[in-house]
Amino acid sequence: MLCSACGASVVEGAKFCPVCGAAVHDEPAVYGGAVVSSPIASPPVGGEPLSGALTPSGYPPPSPPAPSYSSQSYTGPTYTTPYGSPIIEQQKKSSKAPLIIVLVLLVALAVAAVILVPRFLGADGFGGWLQGGSQGDQVLFPMQETSTKKWGYIDTSDDWVIEPQFDDAWGFTDGLAAVIDSKTGNYGFIDKTGAWAIQPQFGDVADFKEDLALAQDPKTDLVGFIDKTGAWVISPEFEYALSFSEGLAVVLDSETEAYGFIDKTGTWVIEPQFDEVWGFSDGLAVVLDSETEAYGFIDKTGTWVIEPQFDDAWDFSEGLAAVWEEESETYGFIDKTGSLLIKLQFDSAGDFSEGLAFALDPKTDTFGFIDKTGAWAIEPQFKDAWTFSDGLALAQDSSTDKFGYIDKTGAWAIQPQFSDANAVFYEGYAFAQDPKTKKWGYIDKTGAWAIKPQFDAVEAN
């Protein structure tokens, strides 16, 4: 099923997303047959520290799609001809030869355009080359080839830019993508030409965050951090770690079996002392107090800013954090003083994004969106809903069970027509499942198929 906050894959029956910690809805959407796996967890900024989630046995859960980017629309190059201006009268009078030459050149140019332009633009006029057509701007999508079950990358013209050859592949982040080498079974990173930027040598990896990537030494099974050359910046000496967030990373100290925070030199900034902790967001981190078994928030010195008092808590987003009360089993929101700004009243709730947060109305058992006063900005009416990104939010229609995208007025920007879809657009595209064929493809922000549904599995970017 889909995490309502970050779009990550969640095991059926789970109460919370193992990646970002958001509450899982009672009737969540599922990915169908889509593969949305990832290497070592590198959760986004935000997320509730789950009891038992941060344990030395096993590595973090799959990472979610990388944060969405601004939609990029293809404007198309303007092709002009040097012969566009009329031939002057003097040339016409002097001889017919220049005119014949010009006509021949025009015909040659037209033929060349017919042959070459489609190769640059692709059959659908995109060809995967966005705004300028440079290699760095090419949008590539990890896809699994049906017959070989190998992974490669296609562009928006359905062409294999990087041939299927990997046992698994992830979306590009900062020009690099994590893949599993079919020969060695190790993880490495490729660039957009398919060449190895970092040789396959790791037992597991996470995407680069703040210029460093979490990686596992296959010999010791311990984790550390590498730079974009593949060199160890922080030696693999930890049983468990999370990716860097706001300059600090959560790691598990093997001696004390407690969690603390290190900086990018590997130095302890907050000594290991916690049984449960999550990464920093908006300058604060959720921590479980072992004495009271309540959640509170610390700053980057390790000092309690909001005393432990909550049965559960999530990271701050846009100045507010969701909290949960066990007795009433309801959610509300606090500000950075710890004051309950939006009272406990919802059966489920997500992080604030673009000024709105989804919430489950206990009266109607449907989802809507609230503003920062707790008032309904979009009335509860959806069977399921996800966080806003780039002005759109994935929602499930209550009457048809189909998925579409709404705008901030609650109107359907993309009509509910898919049997499943990704919550986040990646560079203007989101994967979706055709209800008739159950195949996966990619749509643009108008809802049109940019890559026709033809794949059994897709990978979240």
KALINVEN-V961370 format. One line per field, one symbol per residue. psi: psi as a letter, one per 40 degrees, with the letter a starting at -180 (. if undefined). Layout:
psi=???
//
This chain:
psi=ihhddeeihhhheidihedeeihhidgiiiebeihfiiaihgiihiihhhhedgiehiiiiiiiiiiiiihhihdhihhiiefdiihiddddddiedddddddddddddddddddddddddideedeehhgdeiddehhihhihhddeeiiahiaeeeihdhiheidiiiihhfeihhihhdddeiiahiaeeeihdhiheidiiiihhfeihhihhedeeiiahiaeeeihdhigeidiiiiihfeihhihhddefiiahiaeeehhdhiheidhiiiihfeihhihhddefiiahiaeeehhdhiheidiiiiihfeihhihhddefiiahiaeeeihdhiheieiiiihhfeihiihhddefiiahiaeeeihdhiheidiiiiihfeihhihhddeeiiahiaeeeihdhiheieiiidhhhfeiiiihhddeeiiahiaeeeihdhiheidiihh.
//
